[in-house]
Amino acid sequence: MKAAVLSAIGAPISIQEVATPNQPGPDEVIVKLQAAALNHRDIWIQKGQYAKIQLPITLGSDGSGVVTKVGANVSQDWIGKEVVINPNVNWGDNEKVQSKEYCILGMPHPGTFAEYIQIPAHRLALKPQHLNFVESAAFPLAGLTAYRAMIKKGAPQQGDSVLVTGIGGGVALFAMQFAIAV
């Protein structure tokens, strides 16, 4: 399959042929990606400004697509479903802090800038019917980051004043929308 791969720090991302995942693990699925979104995180990785970079790597955290295969412990009902991928893996049991095993798709595990991705089934959500693939691929990482910061950590109440810095970025725009909704 084709994938957008970073082979060296500072190098351009190139389209390469990589192995197509074809056999999901017992609790995994394979998703044929229809759309993926570029995050500033991908640029930081390309520039070498990210921890524990492992190359070569297929970048991309956010994506949406259609489930094509499921592992032995995953319901066959997922096959053919349009899904959005939650790129956060192994948060852990403590809601307040991530575990040592926590990671985000696209580093160190292959990401969504590919034709297919193999991921744990519990990282899927059904794609909202009112969003197309491009729209649904654009919100997971930034939206979840903003939600966690604004709603879980900041916990604003109606009538509070909220300062959101960096308002041009994706996370900040989501944070602003969440603050307005509160």
C-alpha positions as CSV (number, residue, x, y, z in Angstrom):
1,M,0.0,0.0,0.0
2,K,1.0,3.6,-0.3
3,A,1.9,5.7,2.8
4,A,3.3,9.1,3.6
5,V,6.6,8.2,5.3
6,L,9.2,10.3,7.1
7,S,12.6,8.6,6.7
8,A,14.9,11.2,8.2
9,I,14.6,14.3,10.4
10,G,14.2,17.4,8.2
11,A,13.6,15.3,5.1
12,P,10.5,15.8,3.0
13,I,7.7,13.3,3.6
14,S,7.6,10.9,0.7
15,I,5.0,8.5,-0.7
16,Q,6.4,5.0,-0.3
17,E,5.2,1.4,-0.7
18,V,4.9,-0.2,2.8
19,A,3.4,-3.5,3.9
20,T,-0.4,-3.6,3.9
21,P,-1.8,-4.8,7.3
22,N,-3.9,-7.9,6.5
23,Q,-4.4,-9.8,9.7
24,P,-5.6,-7.9,12.7
25,G,-4.7,-9.1,16.2
26,P,-7.5,-10.5,18.4
27,D,-8.7,-7.1,19.6
28,E,-7.8,-5.1,16.5
29,V,-9.4,-3.9,13.3
30,I,-8.1,-2.9,9.9
31,V,-9.5,0.4,8.6
32,K,-9.4,1.5,4.9
33,L,-8.7,5.2,5.4
34,Q,-10.8,7.6,3.4
35,A,-9.4,10.8,4.9
36,A,-6.6,11.9,7.3
37,A,-5.7,15.3,8.8
38,L,-2.4,17.0,9.2
39,N,-1.6,18.2,12.7
40,H,1.2,20.5,13.8
41,R,2.5,17.4,15.6
42,D,3.5,15.9,12.2
43,I,5.5,19.0,11.4
44,W,7.2,18.9,14.9
45,I,8.2,15.2,14.2
46,Q,9.5,16.1,10.8
47,K,11.7,18.9,12.3
48,G,12.9,16.6,15.1
49,Q,11.1,18.5,17.8
50,Y,9.3,15.6,19.3
51,A,10.3,13.0,21.9
52,K,11.5,9.5,21.1
53,I,11.4,9.8,17.3
54,Q,11.7,6.4,15.6
55,L,12.3,6.4,11.8
56,P,11.1,5.5,9.3
57,I,7.5,6.2,10.3
58,T,4.1,6.7,8.6
59,L,2.9,9.9,10.1
60,G,-0.7,11.0,10.8
61,S,-2.8,10.8,13.9
62,D,-6.3,11.6,12.8
63,G,-8.3,9.6,10.3
64,S,-11.6,8.3,9.3
65,G,-12.5,5.3,7.1
66,V,-14.3,2.0,6.7
67,V,-13.6,-1.1,8.8
68,T,-12.5,-3.9,6.4
69,K,-11.4,-6.7,8.8
70,V,-11.8,-7.5,12.5
71,G,-9.8,-9.6,15.0
72,A,-11.2,-12.7,16.7
73,N,-12.5,-10.8,19.8
74,V,-14.1,-8.0,17.8
75,S,-17.7,-8.1,16.7
76,Q,-18.2,-8.8,13.0
77,D,-20.8,-6.0,13.1
78,W,-17.9,-3.5,12.7
79,I,-17.2,-4.7,9.2
80,G,-18.3,-2.0,6.7
81,K,-18.9,0.6,9.4
82,E,-17.8,4.2,8.7
83,V,-15.6,5.2,11.6
84,V,-13.5,7.9,13.2
85,I,-10.2,6.9,14.8
86,N,-9.3,8.1,18.3
87,P,-5.5,8.4,18.0
88,N,-4.8,8.2,21.7
89,V,-3.6,4.8,22.7
90,N,-2.9,3.4,26.2
91,W,-3.9,6.3,28.4
92,G,-4.1,4.1,31.4
93,D,-6.4,3.8,34.4
94,N,-5.7,7.2,36.0
95,E,-7.9,9.8,34.3
96,K,-5.7,12.6,35.6
97,V,-2.4,11.5,34.0
98,Q,-1.4,9.3,31.1
99,S,0.5,6.0,31.6
100,K,4.1,5.4,30.6
101,E,2.7,3.3,27.7
102,Y,0.6,6.2,26.3
103,C,1.3,7.2,22.7
104,I,-0.5,8.8,19.8
105,L,-0.8,7.2,16.4
106,G,1.9,8.3,13.9
107,M,4.7,8.0,16.4
108,P,5.9,5.4,17.4
109,H,3.2,3.3,15.7
110,P,2.3,3.8,12.1
111,G,-0.2,6.5,11.5
112,T,-3.1,7.5,9.3
113,F,-1.2,8.8,6.3
114,A,-1.7,5.5,4.6
115,E,-4.3,3.5,2.7
116,Y,-5.0,1.2,5.7
117,I,-4.3,1.1,9.4
118,Q,-4.4,-1.6,11.9
119,I,-5.5,-0.4,15.4
120,P,-7.2,-1.6,18.6
121,A,-10.9,-1.8,18.1
122,H,-11.6,0.3,21.2
123,R,-10.1,3.3,19.4
124,L,-13.0,3.5,17.0
125,A,-16.2,5.6,17.1
126,L,-18.9,5.5,14.5
127,K,-18.6,8.4,12.1
128,P,-21.3,11.0,12.8
129,Q,-23.8,10.7,9.9
130,H,-23.9,14.5,9.4
131,L,-20.1,14.7,8.7
132,N,-18.3,13.4,5.6
133,F,-15.0,11.6,5.9
134,V,-12.9,14.7,5.5
135,E,-14.8,16.6,8.2
136,S,-14.7,13.7,10.6
137,A,-11.0,13.2,10.2
138,A,-10.3,16.8,11.1
139,F,-11.3,16.7,14.7
140,P,-10.1,13.8,16.8
141,L,-6.7,14.8,18.2
142,A,-7.3,18.6,18.4
143,G,-10.8,18.1,19.6
144,L,-9.9,15.6,22.3
145,T,-7.0,17.6,23.5
146,A,-9.1,20.7,23.8
147,Y,-11.9,18.8,25.5
148,R,-9.6,17.4,28.0
149,A,-7.9,20.8,28.7
150,M,-11.1,22.9,28.7
151,I,-13.8,20.6,30.1
152,K,-11.9,18.1,32.3
153,K,-9.0,20.2,33.6
154,G,-10.3,23.8,33.3
155,A,-13.9,22.9,34.1
156,P,-15.4,26.3,33.4
157,Q,-18.8,27.1,34.7
158,Q,-21.5,29.3,33.1
159,G,-20.5,33.0,33.6
160,D,-16.8,32.3,33.9
161,S,-14.3,34.3,31.8
162,V,-12.0,32.0,29.8
163,L,-8.7,33.0,28.2
164,V,-7.7,30.9,25.2
165,T,-4.2,31.6,23.9
166,G,-3.0,30.8,20.3
167,I,-6.6,31.2,19.0
168,G,-5.5,30.5,15.4
169,G,-4.6,26.8,16.1
170,G,-6.9,23.8,16.0
171,V,-6.8,23.0,19.7
172,A,-7.4,26.6,20.6
173,L,-10.4,26.9,18.2
174,F,-12.0,23.8,19.7
175,A,-11.3,25.1,23.2
176,M,-13.0,28.4,22.4
177,Q,-16.0,26.5,21.0
178,F,-16.2,24.4,24.1
179,A,-16.0,27.5,26.4
180,I,-18.7,29.2,24.4
181,A,-20.9,26.1,24.7
182,V,-20.5,26.0,28.5
